[in-house]
Amino acid sequence: MAGTSAQSLQATGERQAAQEANAVLQEEIKLAARPQTYLLIDVRQGVVLVKARGIEVHRLPLLSWRAREDRSPVGLFRLTARPPMDRPKAKPGEDATEHPIDLSDMPAEYHLALEPPLLVAVVPPAQDRPWLWIRGRMREWWSRAVSNGSSPWLRLTLSPESARSLAWSVTEGMPVLIGRSTLP
């Protein structure tokens, strides 16, 4: 009896995973038909994909993730604002073209606000920069306290290089598809 119960739960889990993957793939087909880049965040595969017309442009490996109740949000979202960047300051009399913005000017720790409401915190691993990690966790706790903990959230841990690359890649209004991108 216990064996059939476990098999039934496993079959239900596989069915739900297949339904999620199908829903994500249906949304991706719609996004791929448009001439714009979009993000696909698949926490199950441990990857953030930057895609254009369904073709993978850039792959960023996730080191870890966490969400409310350890269940990742699923669905189509829109980025409401890009993360701020550290712009090089031009001194009076200097040619501003001598200091172009590059990847090192992008932040390694930031929040992405999505619509419908979802806060995605992009953080570095604790062992790389412990103080930056502590500051990020404090900002995350403060954000949750101010929002009464009712807003959904997702924390993605990326290497500093991958986090900067993601910050460089995103644009305001960019579609962000979150969910399982492959069948189980």
C-alpha positions as a LaTeX table, in Angstrom:
\begin{tabular}{lrrr}
\hline
Residue & $x$ (\AA) & $y$ (\AA) & $z$ (\AA) \\
\hline
Met1 & 0.00 & 0.00 & 0.00 \\
Ala2 & 2.83 & 2.42 & 0.88 \\
Gly3 & 4.50 & 1.63 & $-2.46$ \\
Thr4 & 1.41 & 2.56 & $-4.47$ \\
Ser5 & 0.98 & 5.74 & $-2.45$ \\
Ala6 & 4.58 & 6.77 & $-3.19$ \\
Gln7 & 4.14 & 5.88 & $-6.87$ \\
Ser8 & 0.93 & 7.91 & $-6.99$ \\
Leu9 & 2.69 & 10.95 & $-5.48$ \\
Gln10 & 5.58 & 10.56 & $-7.92$ \\
Ala11 & 3.18 & 10.31 & $-10.88$ \\
Thr12 & 1.31 & 13.41 & $-9.65$ \\
Gly13 & 4.62 & 15.31 & $-9.31$ \\
Glu14 & 5.71 & 14.27 & $-12.81$ \\
Arg15 & 2.33 & 15.30 & $-14.23$ \\
Gln16 & 2.56 & 18.73 & $-12.56$ \\
Ala17 & 6.14 & 19.16 & $-13.81$ \\
Ala18 & 5.04 & 18.29 & $-17.36$ \\
Gln19 & 2.14 & 20.77 & $-17.15$ \\
Glu20 & 4.51 & 23.50 & $-15.93$ \\
Ala21 & 7.01 & 22.75 & $-18.72$ \\
Asn22 & 4.24 & 22.81 & $-21.34$ \\
Ala23 & 2.90 & 26.14 & $-20.05$ \\
Val24 & 6.41 & 27.66 & $-20.09$ \\
Leu25 & 7.09 & 26.34 & $-23.59$ \\
Gln26 & 3.77 & 27.76 & $-24.85$ \\
Glu27 & 4.70 & 31.19 & $-23.46$ \\
Glu28 & 8.18 & 30.90 & $-24.96$ \\
Ile29 & 6.73 & 30.20 & $-28.41$ \\
Lys30 & 4.83 & 33.50 & $-28.16$ \\
Leu31 & 7.96 & 35.36 & $-27.03$ \\
Ala32 & 10.13 & 33.77 & $-29.73$ \\
Ala33 & 7.78 & 35.11 & $-32.41$ \\
Arg34 & 8.67 & 38.70 & $-31.45$ \\
Pro35 & 11.90 & 40.53 & $-32.33$ \\
Gln36 & 12.99 & 41.19 & $-28.76$ \\
Thr37 & 15.27 & 39.56 & $-26.23$ \\
Tyr38 & 13.83 & 37.90 & $-23.16$ \\
Leu39 & 15.02 & 36.05 & $-20.08$ \\
Leu40 & 14.19 & 32.46 & $-19.24$ \\
Ile41 & 14.94 & 31.58 & $-15.61$ \\
Asp42 & 14.86 & 27.83 & $-15.03$ \\
Val43 & 15.82 & 27.15 & $-11.42$ \\
Arg44 & 15.32 & 23.39 & $-11.87$ \\
Gln45 & 18.02 & 23.33 & $-14.57$ \\
Gly46 & 20.07 & 25.92 & $-12.64$ \\
Val47 & 20.32 & 28.42 & $-15.46$ \\
Val48 & 19.35 & 31.92 & $-16.58$ \\
Leu49 & 19.09 & 32.17 & $-20.35$ \\
Val50 & 19.11 & 35.34 & $-22.42$ \\
Lys51 & 17.23 & 34.48 & $-25.61$ \\
Ala52 & 16.24 & 36.20 & $-28.82$ \\
Arg53 & 13.66 & 34.67 & $-31.17$ \\
Gly54 & 13.96 & 31.39 & $-29.27$ \\
Ile55 & 17.73 & 31.17 & $-29.77$ \\
Glu56 & 20.00 & 31.11 & $-26.75$ \\
Val57 & 22.20 & 34.20 & $-26.81$ \\
His58 & 23.80 & 33.86 & $-23.39$ \\
Arg59 & 23.75 & 31.22 & $-20.64$ \\
Leu60 & 24.37 & 32.16 & $-17.01$ \\
Pro61 & 24.71 & 29.31 & $-14.50$ \\
Leu62 & 22.84 & 29.65 & $-11.21$ \\
Leu63 & 24.90 & 28.71 & $-8.17$ \\
Ser64 & 21.76 & 28.44 & $-6.04$ \\
Trp65 & 18.27 & 29.85 & $-5.62$ \\
Arg66 & 15.67 & 30.32 & $-2.94$ \\
Ala67 & 12.05 & 31.42 & $-2.96$ \\
Arg68 & 9.17 & 31.66 & $-0.57$ \\
Glu69 & 8.39 & 28.16 & 0.67 \\
Asp70 & 11.18 & 26.82 & $-1.62$ \\
Arg71 & 8.78 & 26.90 & $-4.56$ \\
Ser72 & 9.85 & 29.03 & $-7.49$ \\
Pro73 & 7.28 & 31.37 & $-9.02$ \\
Val74 & 6.15 & 30.32 & $-12.49$ \\
Gly75 & 4.89 & 32.48 & $-15.33$ \\
Leu76 & 5.53 & 35.47 & $-17.53$ \\
Phe77 & 6.69 & 38.70 & $-15.91$ \\
Arg78 & 7.97 & 42.08 & $-17.15$ \\
Leu79 & 10.99 & 43.92 & $-15.83$ \\
Thr80 & 9.89 & 47.34 & $-14.55$ \\
Ala81 & 13.36 & 48.88 & $-14.10$ \\
Arg82 & 16.98 & 48.02 & $-14.82$ \\
Pro83 & 19.48 & 47.84 & $-11.98$ \\
Pro84 & 21.48 & 51.04 & $-11.46$ \\
Met85 & 25.08 & 51.06 & $-12.65$ \\
Asp86 & 28.25 & 52.77 & $-11.49$ \\
Arg87 & 28.84 & 55.25 & $-14.29$ \\
Pro88 & 32.39 & 56.53 & $-14.64$ \\
Lys89 & 32.64 & 60.20 & $-13.69$ \\
Ala90 & 34.17 & 62.49 & $-16.28$ \\
Lys91 & 36.21 & 65.35 & $-14.86$ \\
Pro92 & 35.63 & 68.86 & $-16.20$ \\
Gly93 & 37.54 & 69.36 & $-19.41$ \\
Glu94 & 37.93 & 65.62 & $-20.11$ \\
Asp95 & 36.47 & 63.95 & $-23.15$ \\
Ala96 & 33.55 & 61.79 & $-21.97$ \\
Thr97 & 34.15 & 59.29 & $-24.78$ \\
Glu98 & 37.42 & 58.21 & $-23.14$ \\
His99 & 35.48 & 56.42 & $-20.39$ \\
Pro100 & 32.91 & 54.16 & $-22.04$ \\
Ile101 & 30.67 & 52.07 & $-19.82$ \\
Asp102 & 31.80 & 48.45 & $-19.66$ \\
Leu103 & 30.87 & 45.27 & $-17.83$ \\
Ser104 & 32.91 & 46.18 & $-14.73$ \\
Asp105 & 30.62 & 49.20 & $-14.19$ \\
Met106 & 27.61 & 46.92 & $-13.71$ \\
Pro107 & 26.55 & 45.87 & $-10.19$ \\
Ala108 & 27.16 & 42.35 & $-8.86$ \\
Glu109 & 24.31 & 42.59 & $-6.33$ \\
Tyr110 & 20.92 & 44.16 & $-7.10$ \\
His111 & 17.15 & 43.70 & $-7.19$ \\
Leu112 & 14.99 & 43.29 & $-10.27$ \\
Ala113 & 11.40 & 44.44 & $-9.81$ \\
Leu114 & 8.99 & 42.54 & $-12.02$ \\
Glu115 & 5.32 & 42.94 & $-12.85$ \\
Pro116 & 3.05 & 41.16 & $-11.78$ \\
Pro117 & 4.73 & 41.84 & $-8.43$ \\
Leu118 & 7.84 & 39.74 & $-7.94$ \\
Leu119 & 11.14 & 40.86 & $-6.46$ \\
Val120 & 14.19 & 39.02 & $-7.79$ \\
Ala121 & 17.32 & 39.52 & $-5.69$ \\
Val122 & 20.56 & 38.79 & $-7.55$ \\
Val123 & 23.31 & 38.12 & $-5.03$ \\
Pro124 & 26.92 & 36.87 & $-5.09$ \\
Pro125 & 27.92 & 33.69 & $-3.25$ \\
Ala126 & 28.81 & 34.22 & 0.41 \\
Gln127 & 32.36 & 32.88 & 0.10 \\
Asp128 & 33.35 & 35.33 & $-2.68$ \\
Arg129 & 32.45 & 38.55 & $-0.90$ \\
Pro130 & 31.08 & 37.97 & 2.60 \\
Trp131 & 30.38 & 41.66 & 3.33 \\
Leu132 & 28.52 & 42.12 & 0.07 \\
Trp133 & 26.55 & 38.96 & 0.82 \\
Ile134 & 25.67 & 40.19 & 4.33 \\
Arg135 & 24.61 & 43.59 & 2.96 \\
Gly136 & 22.46 & 41.87 & 0.34 \\
Arg137 & 20.77 & 39.65 & 2.91 \\
Met138 & 20.05 & 42.67 & 5.12 \\
Arg139 & 18.52 & 44.54 & 2.16 \\
Glu140 & 16.47 & 41.46 & 1.30 \\
Trp141 & 15.18 & 41.10 & 4.89 \\
Trp142 & 14.38 & 44.83 & 5.01 \\
Ser143 & 12.48 & 44.66 & 1.70 \\
Arg144 & 10.42 & 41.75 & 2.98 \\
Ala145 & 9.72 & 43.49 & 6.31 \\
Val146 & 8.56 & 46.69 & 4.58 \\
Ser147 & 6.30 & 44.73 & 2.21 \\
Asn148 & 4.83 & 42.74 & 5.14 \\
Gly149 & 6.23 & 39.58 & 3.58 \\
Ser150 & 3.22 & 39.28 & 1.28 \\
Ser151 & 5.00 & 39.91 & $-2.02$ \\
Pro152 & 6.53 & 36.93 & $-3.78$ \\
Trp153 & 10.31 & 36.90 & $-4.04$ \\
Leu154 & 13.07 & 34.89 & $-5.65$ \\
Arg155 & 16.78 & 35.01 & $-4.74$ \\
Leu156 & 19.28 & 33.98 & $-7.40$ \\
Thr157 & 22.93 & 33.41 & $-6.48$ \\
Leu158 & 25.22 & 34.09 & $-9.44$ \\
Ser159 & 28.96 & 34.55 & $-9.72$ \\
Pro160 & 29.90 & 38.27 & $-9.79$ \\
Glu161 & 30.76 & 38.02 & $-13.50$ \\
Ser162 & 27.43 & 36.37 & $-14.33$ \\
Ala163 & 25.50 & 38.91 & $-12.22$ \\
Arg164 & 27.20 & 41.80 & $-14.03$ \\
Ser165 & 26.50 & 40.16 & $-17.37$ \\
Leu166 & 22.82 & 39.76 & $-16.46$ \\
Ala167 & 22.61 & 43.42 & $-15.37$ \\
Trp168 & 24.18 & 44.41 & $-18.69$ \\
Ser169 & 21.69 & 42.26 & $-20.66$ \\
Val170 & 18.38 & 43.36 & $-19.16$ \\
Thr171 & 16.27 & 46.23 & $-20.45$ \\
Glu172 & 13.25 & 47.98 & $-19.03$ \\
Gly173 & 10.05 & 46.22 & $-20.07$ \\
Met174 & 11.92 & 43.02 & $-20.95$ \\
Pro175 & 9.84 & 39.84 & $-20.68$ \\
Val176 & 11.04 & 37.41 & $-18.00$ \\
Leu177 & 9.75 & 33.85 & $-18.21$ \\
Ile178 & 10.23 & 31.81 & $-15.04$ \\
Gly179 & 9.66 & 28.08 & $-14.91$ \\
Arg180 & 10.72 & 24.65 & $-16.02$ \\
Ser181 & 11.98 & 24.75 & $-19.61$ \\
Thr182 & 12.35 & 21.00 & $-20.14$ \\
Leu183 & 10.14 & 18.02 & $-19.57$ \\
Pro184 & 11.04 & 15.89 & $-16.54$ \\
\hline
\end{tabular}
